[in-house]
C-alpha cells in the first residue's frame, strides 16, 4: 500500500481547515414586505427596521387612486412575504390583482379594516380611505398590523417604540393646530376628513366632491361651494394631487384668497411619516392664520 508523506497529508489538512473557516454561512433571505404606497410604506419601514425588506409599489408622486400595475408589479405582489394595503378601495387599480394574489396564498393586511372608519353618506355609504392623515389611525391599527407581519414573516416585531413615536407626532400637530382661532377649509377632493375630525377643523366642501380624484365636479357644485366659502369666511383653498389646478386657481381668485397645494397622498420631499404630517400641518396653519 502506498504511503502518503506526512508533509503532504498535513498540508492537505491545513488547506481543508482554511477552506472551512473561510466559507461564509448561508445567508437567510430577509422577508419581503410589499406596501402599496409611500406614506403607508414609511410607517411599515419604521416598524420593521432592518429585519425585512420593504418594497413600495406605487412610485412616490403618482396618484394612488389612478395607479395601474405593470406585469413586474404583479410579479412583485405574488412573490411577497405579505402585502400591506389601505384596504378601503383606495388603490383602485390594484383591487383585482390583490384579490387574485390573496386567493393564491399571498398573505395580506388591509390597514383600513383595523381602524374606526370615517363613513361618508351619499348615493352610497362608503368608508373614507384617507386613513393616514391622522396618526391615531395607525396607533389603532398597529397591534393587528404587527401581529400579521409576525405571522407572515416569522419575525418578532414589537410596536411599542412606533406607538410612542406616533403619539408624539399627534401631540406636536395638536400643539400647532391650537394656535389657530378657526380652522375652516375647502379641499381638493374629500381627503382631509380624518385630519379635520381629529384636529378640530371643518371641511365645508371640496372642488371634487368625492373620496377619489377620479370623481368630477360640476359647475353647479362649484357655485354652491363658492357661496359656502363666502358665508364661512374661508381663508384658503387646499388643493393637491388630482385636483384641476386651473379650477382651484379660478375659485381662489374669485374669492380673493390663496390656493395652497398640499402633498396629502405621497411623501414628496418628506424623509418619513413624521416629517410628512408636520409639513402638512405647518402648511395648513400658515395658510389659515
N, C-alpha and C positions, 0 to 999 in steps of 0.2 A: 504494500500500500504506500502510495506516495505521500510524504510528509510535507506540510506547508510550513515554511520557515516562520519562526516566531515573530520576526520583524514584520513580515507581510500580514500575518494574522492580526497583530497589534495595530498596524496601520489601517486595515480594513475596519476594525472595531472602532477606531477613533473617527474615521470618516462617517460611519453609520451613526455614531453618537452625535457628531456635529450636525448631520442632516436632520436628525430627530429634534435637536434643540432649536435649529433654525426654522423648522416648519411652523407656519402660523396656524393657530387653531381656526377651524372653520367658523366664519362669522355668521351669526344668526341674523337673517334679514329682519329689519325693523318693520312693524306693521305699517301699512299704507292707508292712511285715513283720507278719504276724499270728501271735501266740503264744497258745497255748490258755489258760494260767493264770498267775496273777500272779507266783509265785516264779520260774518259768522266764522270764517276761517281764522281770523285774528284771535277770537275768543278760544277756539279749539286749540290753536297753536300754543297759547299761553297756558292752557290746561295740561297739555301733554308734554310740553317742553321738548327735550331731545330723545324722548323714549319712542317716538314714532315719526314717520314722515307724513306731513300734512300737504296734500295737493288740492289747490283751489281750482275749480273747474272753469268758472266764468271769469274771463280776464277783467282786471280792475278797470272800471270806466265804461264797460258795456252795460246796457240796461238788462238786469236780470229778468224783467218781465218779458223781454223780447228775444232772449238768447236762444239759439238753436244749436244743438250739439253736432259735432263732426263725428266721423267714424272713429277717430282717435279718442275723442271724448267718451264715446260709448264703450270703447275698449278699456279705458281708464276706470270707468264705473264698474264694469264687470270684473275687473281684477282687484278691486278694493277690498281691504280687510273689513271696512264698514264705510257707509256713505252717510254723511250728516247733511241734512237739508232743512229748509224752512218749514215745509210741510203744509202750509196753508194756501196752496195753489199759487205760490209766489213765482217759482221758476216754471212758468207756463210751458215753455218749450221742452222741458225735461220730464214732465209728468209721466208720459208713456214709457220713456226709457227707464226711469227709476222704478216704475211698477214692474216692468219686464225683468229688470235685474233682481229685484226682490223675489219675484216668483222663481227665479233661477238660483236662489240661495244666497244672494249678497245681503248681508245684514244692513239694516238701515235704521236711522233715528231721525225723527222729524221733531224739531225743537218746538214748533208751534203747538204740538199736541200736549206739551208739558207745562203750559202757562195758562193763566187766566186770560182768555181771549177777549179782545175788544170786538164786539159784534156791531155790524153796521146794517141797518134795516133800509131796504129799498124795494125794488121789484122782488128781490130775493134777500133772505137773511144770510149774510156772509161774515166770516171772521177776517179781521184786518191782519194781513200778513207782515206788516212793518214792525215786527216784534223787537228788533234790535235797537229801536230808538228809545228804549227805556232799559237801563242796566238791571232793573229789578226783575224783568222778564228772564234774563239769563240766570240771575240768582235763583229764581224759582225753578228753572229747568235743569240746573247743574246736577242735582243728585241723580236724576234719571239719566241724564247725558253721561255722567261719569260711570254709572253702572253699565250702560250699554257699551261704552268704549271698553271697559274692562272685560266684559263678557265676550266681546268680539275679538279682542286682541290678546287676551291673557295678561294684560298689564295690571298694575295695582295702583291706579291713579287715585289721588286724594284731592278733592276740590276745595279744601279749607283756605289755602292761600288765594285762590281765584275768587272765592266768595268775599274775602276781605278786600281784595283789590276792586271788585265791582261795587262793593258797599262804599268805598272811599270815592270812587268816581261819582256815584249818586250824590254823596254829600257835597262834593265840590260843585256839581251842577246846581243843586238846590241853593247853595250859597250865592251863586251867580244870578239865578233867576229871581231871588228875593230882592235884588237891587232894583227890579222893575216895579213901578207903581201899577202897571197894567200890561197884560200880555194877550193882545187880540191879533189874530193872524189870518191872512189869506195864503193858502199854499198852492203849489203847482198842481198836484193831484191829492187825493185824500191819503196822505202819507204821514202826517205829523200827529195823528190821534193819540198814540201811546205816550209820546213826549208831552203833548198838551195836557192829557188827563193826569199824568203823574206830577207835572211841574206847575200846575195851576194856570194853564193858558186856555184860551178859547179859539178854536178854528171856526170862523164864521162861514167859510166856503172855500172852494178850490176852482182853479181855472179849468182843470179837467175833473169833472165831478164823478170820480170813481176811484177805486182802490188800485187800479192798474193804469200805467201810462198808455196802454193800448185802447183805453176808452177815448171818447171825443166829447167836447163841449159844444153847445150851440150858442148862437148869437143871443137868444132869449135868456139863456142861463147866465151869460156874461153880463147882460144888462141888469139882471137881478143881483148878481154878485157885486156889481158896481154900486148899486143902491145900498146894499148891506154894508159895504166898506165905508161909504159916506156916513151912514147912520151910526156906525160903531167907531168912527174916527180912527180907522186903521192907518198905521204909520208906515207900513211896508208890505210889499208882496214878496213872498218867499217862493222862488221858482227853482227848478232843478232839472234833473235828468228826465227827458221825455216830454217836458213842457215846451210848447212852441214859444220861443223867446220873443218873437215879434208880437205875439198876443200879450204876453206879460208886460213887455215894454209899453205897448199902447195903453193898456189899462193903467199902468203906473203913471204914465204921462197925463192921462185924463184925470187922475186923482191927485196929481202933483205930489206923488210920494216915490219912494225908492223901490226898485225891483232888485232883490238880493238873491243871488244864486247860491243855493246850499248844496253841499255834497251829502245827500241823505242815503244813497244806495250803494256807495262804494267808498273805500278808504281814501281815495285821491292821494294827497301828499302825506296823510297821517301815517305814522310809523306803527300804530297799534290802535286797539279799540278805545283806550283811554283818550288818546290824542284826538281821535275821530269825534268822540262825543263832546269833548271840551271845545273843539273847533266849532262844532255845530251850535253849542250853547253860546259861545262868545259872539258868533255872527248874529244870532237872534237877539241877544241882549243889546249889542251895539246898534242894531237897526231900530229897536223899539224904545231906546232911551230918549 
